Amino acid sequence: MSLPLPQAGPVPVRSASPAARIDTHQHYWRYNAADYAWIDDAKAILQTDHLPEQVRPLMDAAGFDAAIAVQARQTPDETSALLAFADRHPFVAGVVGWVDLQADDAREHLAAIASHPKLVGVRHIVQDEDDVRFLLRPAFCRGIAMLAEFGLTYDILVFPKHLPIVAEFLGRFPDQRFVLDHLAKPEIRHGRIDAWARALEDVAAAPNLMAKLSGLITEASWSDWTSEDLGPYLDVALDVFGPDRLMVGSDWPVCTLAGSYERTMGVFTRYLSGRPASAQDAILGGNARRFWKLD
């Protein structure tokens, strides 16, 4: 089922002021059970509409100025809906949509949407694929190879078990810009860090890979996580990627399973508060502006 699209006015250019703080990972949807079957009863608080106008005041309170919207369904109309939201809400600086990169006519589909100034990248929900080597499928790699000609990035959504495959995948596309979502979802609730850290260091060796500090509180215990639980994982990310290849994201509204928007983003701002101003500015906004060419 297609999402009802807002009426779009003139298409704004991608923009984010030099001092803007950018939340690089938000989702929006008009909820119905058929289209969002992944939102089961354990996630019942997500079984309602979540729209840009609802998160805007939360961003204001937390000190964030702009956002990147990311697909949550693998349908072309999901991308169209997110672009329409971005047209209507100037604070949505970019959209990471979905295209069937394995399709024989993938280039035509990319060409049809890439002209929109707010489409900045695409994503596939690889974590849900049964094939652990999905990223290396010839048809998928053929689609990835097309992204650079349209100036599009690719978001990598995987689990820790996929990281060795990610390392091989990155090596095939040295000129493509990639970003790793949610640090590959480390098993924070179980305190598992060593194997994940080693695998993350291997993928971080690829200079064309950025990483999002996002989606972490929902990998911790939803009911009783603390900032101290997340600290060691943030330390690893900063150590292997450095301050010039990290970005922050709320994963709103999914983050509300474990905490408020303000608490989620507060984890990052407090963690970075003792770092040099240049590192704070980069991770909280500057890297996103550079990666997606938002200026």
VOGU-3710 file (C-alpha; in Angstrom, 3 decimals, decimal comma):
1> mslplpqagp> 0,000/0,000/0,000  1,322/3,444/-0,886  1,757/6,044/1,804  -0,421/9,142/1,335  1,967/11,780/0,066  1,978/15,365/1,345  1,416/17,978/-1,312  4,864/19,195/-2,268  5,660/22,799/-3,026  8,807/23,994/-4,780
11> vpvrsaspaa> 11,663/21,543/-4,230  14,224/23,081/-1,854  17,930/22,548/-2,345  19,883/20,390/0,072  21,059/22,732/2,788  22,448/22,729/6,281  24,136/25,758/7,827  27,816/25,408/8,747  26,976/25,231/12,446  23,995/22,888/12,089
21> ridthqhywr> 23,746/19,776/14,204  22,415/16,963/12,051  20,529/13,858/13,161  21,564/11,427/10,437  19,004/8,685/11,027  15,250/9,215/11,330  12,255/7,265/10,011  8,776/8,551/9,146  5,651/6,569/8,395  1,875/6,519/8,290
31> ynaadyawid> 1,313/3,247/10,083  -0,659/0,267/8,885  -0,051/-3,315/9,951  0,289/-4,726/6,433  3,102/-2,402/5,380  4,945/-2,520/8,688  4,742/-6,168/9,697  8,153/-5,899/11,390  6,534/-3,729/14,069  5,230/-6,586/16,202
41> dakailqtdh> 3,445/-6,411/19,557  6,751/-6,108/21,405  7,129/-2,769/19,591  3,510/-1,685/20,067  4,421/1,947/20,790  5,570/2,211/17,167  2,183/1,073/15,826  1,020/4,592/15,051  1,931/7,418/12,684  5,374/8,954/13,134
51> lpeqvrplmd> 5,801/12,094/11,048  8,342/14,906/10,642  6,203/17,459/12,456  6,235/15,235/15,554  10,018/15,019/15,832  10,782/18,654/14,995  10,059/20,027/18,514  12,045/17,164/20,051  15,017/18,115/17,883  14,681/21,756/18,902
61> aagfdaaiav> 14,735/20,805/22,581  17,822/18,618/22,080  19,656/21,205/19,990  19,509/19,531/16,568  18,759/21,509/13,435  18,458/19,108/10,496  17,813/15,436/9,773  18,349/12,678/7,247  15,298/10,470/6,604  16,044/6,779/6,012
71> qarqtpdets> 13,847/4,128/4,425  12,092/1,533/6,574  10,292/-0,350/3,771  11,642/-1,809/0,559  9,199/-0,309/-1,907  9,572/2,521/-4,451  6,649/4,419/-2,921  8,509/4,544/0,404  11,189/6,603/-1,322  8,581/8,832/-2,957
81> allafadrhp> 6,853/9,407/0,369  10,085/10,347/2,148  11,010/12,782/-0,630  7,566/14,367/-0,374  8,030/14,762/3,381  11,415/16,361/2,701  9,843/18,775/0,220  7,364/19,853/2,850  9,767/20,079/5,796  12,971/22,035/5,101
91> fvagvvgwvd> 14,708/20,602/8,177  14,795/17,214/6,385  18,056/17,876/4,559  18,296/14,532/2,764  16,645/11,185/2,086  18,183/7,709/1,968  15,630/5,765/-0,049  15,300/2,312/-1,577  15,778/1,053/-5,116  15,852/-2,574/-6,212
101> lqaddarehl> 19,539/-2,633/-7,074  19,286/-6,224/-8,310  16,696/-5,391/-10,968  17,687/-5,512/-14,632  16,356/-1,957/-14,999  17,977/-0,588/-11,820  19,733/2,181/-13,753  16,421/3,453/-15,102  14,918/3,509/-11,610  17,940/5,352/-10,230
111> aaiashpklv> 17,805/7,868/-13,048  14,114/8,499/-12,383  14,651/9,552/-8,767  18,252/10,779/-8,599  17,343/14,165/-10,045  15,516/15,040/-6,829  17,919/17,348/-4,957  17,165/15,780/-1,581  17,847/12,169/-2,534  21,308/11,570/-1,079
121> gvrhivqded> 21,584/7,791/-0,902  19,943/4,369/-0,892  19,746/1,445/1,520  18,744/-2,211/1,493  17,777/-4,045/4,710  20,558/-6,603/4,373  20,254/-7,700/8,016  16,967/-9,435/7,163  18,307/-11,383/4,183  18,744/-15,133/4,753
131> dvrfllrpaf> 21,877/-15,157/2,618  24,721/-13,990/4,882  26,723/-13,183/1,723  23,949/-11,106/0,172  26,192/-8,048/-0,261  28,426/-10,037/-2,622  25,686/-11,230/-4,967  26,651/-10,317/-8,551  23,313/-8,649/-9,288  23,500/-6,549/-6,128
141> crgiamlaef> 27,092/-5,544/-6,782  26,105/-4,539/-10,316  23,589/-2,128/-8,795  26,072/-0,759/-6,249  28,484/-0,023/-9,092  25,886/2,354/-10,593  25,507/4,612/-7,552  28,584/6,760/-8,075  27,391/7,997/-11,464  24,286/9,386/-9,730
151> gltydilvfp> 26,216/10,839/-6,800  24,473/8,565/-4,288  25,812/7,025/-1,089  24,917/3,605/0,303  23,881/2,795/3,894  25,051/-0,626/5,115  22,581/-2,216/7,564  23,979/-5,461/8,973  24,680/-7,427/12,144  28,157/-8,159/13,579
161> khlpivaefl> 28,181/-11,572/11,856  28,154/-9,779/8,499  31,219/-7,596/9,121  33,756/-9,951/7,462  31,544/-9,888/4,352  31,314/-6,087/4,601  35,119/-5,863/4,568  35,263/-7,836/1,313  32,359/-5,834/-0,121  34,053/-2,495/0,579
171> grfpdqrfvl> 37,197/-3,654/-1,160  35,282/-4,105/-4,400  34,110/-0,473/-4,520  36,943/1,813/-3,372  35,404/4,884/-5,007  31,870/4,467/-3,614  30,852/6,363/-0,463  29,458/4,068/2,249  28,144/4,543/5,770  27,688/1,778/8,346
181> dhlakpeirh> 24,372/2,082/10,186  24,179/1,533/13,964  27,823/0,366/14,163  26,521/-3,000/12,853  24,351/-3,432/15,982  26,792/-4,687/18,629  25,266/-6,961/21,272  25,347/-4,388/24,058  22,682/-6,052/26,193  24,927/-9,115/26,463
191> gridawaral> 28,148/-7,148/26,939  29,743/-8,708/23,871  32,415/-6,403/22,514  35,760/-8,057/21,678  34,922/-9,927/18,455  32,765/-7,032/17,248  35,561/-4,540/17,952  38,098/-6,574/15,970  35,722/-6,921/13,022  34,836/-3,212/13,156
201> edvaaapnlm> 38,517/-2,313/13,029  38,879/-4,424/9,881  36,036/-2,664/8,046  37,160/0,770/9,276  40,398/0,236/7,351  38,414/1,168/4,216  38,791/4,965/3,902  35,536/5,287/1,956  33,446/4,077/4,933  31,789/6,374/7,483
211> aklsglitea> 29,828/5,116/10,503  26,725/6,239/12,369  26,604/6,345/16,136  22,946/5,400/16,047  20,552/2,631/17,010  22,640/1,717/20,053  20,182/2,096/22,920  17,870/-0,482/21,359  20,791/-2,924/21,287  21,133/-2,423/25,055
221> swsdwtsedl> 18,564/-3,538/27,633  15,508/-1,422/26,832  14,365/-1,059/30,421  17,560/-0,329/32,342  20,408/0,725/30,048  22,798/3,460/31,146  25,258/5,712/29,342  28,012/3,651/30,925  26,751/0,580/29,047  27,262/2,391/25,741
231> gpyldvaldv> 30,558/4,094/26,564  32,917/1,203/25,668  31,256/0,798/22,259  31,531/4,515/21,542  35,187/4,349/22,582  35,837/1,582/20,049  34,079/3,490/17,266  36,020/6,675/17,953  39,275/4,751/18,130  38,886/2,900/14,825
241> fgpdrlmvgs> 37,094/5,566/12,749  38,396/8,755/14,322  36,378/11,962/14,651  36,301/12,665/10,907  34,336/9,535/9,939  31,584/9,388/12,566  28,083/10,867/12,599  25,257/10,773/15,161  21,703/9,569/14,597  18,684/9,052/16,828
251> dwpvctlags> 16,973/6,218/14,927  13,719/7,978/15,855  11,057/6,702/16,428  12,627/3,249/16,950  14,740/4,711/19,752  11,570/5,333/21,787  11,423/1,611/22,529  14,250/2,258/24,980  14,319/5,992/25,654  13,187/9,465/24,675
261> yertmgvftr> 14,674/11,454/21,823  16,317/13,842/24,273  17,895/11,016/26,278  19,078/9,265/23,125  20,847/12,289/21,678  22,053/13,338/25,117  24,183/10,195/25,252  26,218/11,487/22,304  26,415/15,149/23,263  27,566/14,292/26,795
271> ylsgrpasaq> 30,054/11,708/25,543  31,568/14,254/23,171  31,503/17,164/25,608  35,048/16,506/26,782  36,448/16,213/23,259  37,990/19,079/21,260  35,485/21,473/19,717  36,612/20,427/16,237  35,720/16,785/16,969  32,337/17,743/18,402
281> dailggnarr> 31,508/19,908/15,396  32,549/17,167/12,980  30,635/14,298/14,581  27,532/16,326/15,408  27,110/17,813/11,941  30,170/18,630/9,886  30,870/15,083/8,734  27,280/14,639/7,581  27,407/17,882/5,587  30,606/16,706/3,905
291> fwkld> 29,505/13,105/3,309  26,171/14,006/1,716  27,393/17,299/0,210  24,637/19,194/1,991  26,115/22,671/1,658
//
